[in-house]
Amino acid sequence: MYNKIIGKCSICEGYVTVPQVWWGVIPPVPTCEECGAIKDSDLPVIKMKLAPQTWLSAGTTITSHTSRANE
């Protein structure tokens, strides 16, 4: 079976390949030929920020940007 090179590995810079022909419903996972690492994720990483939390207290609006990481 022949493999198609689709890129370089971010770990070892080896060739990342997938089979040119596969007979399944689920596509093959891109794999590094040198170190054996597999593709991390199909989804892009999206930079996020915390949404402000707004509530009313005695007629005054209070906005907080607290992080749950410190809990």
Secondary structure, 3 states (H helix, E strand, C coil): CCEEEEEECCCCCCEEEEECCCCCCCCCCCEECCCCCECCCCCCCCCCCCCCEEEEECCEEEEECCCHHHC
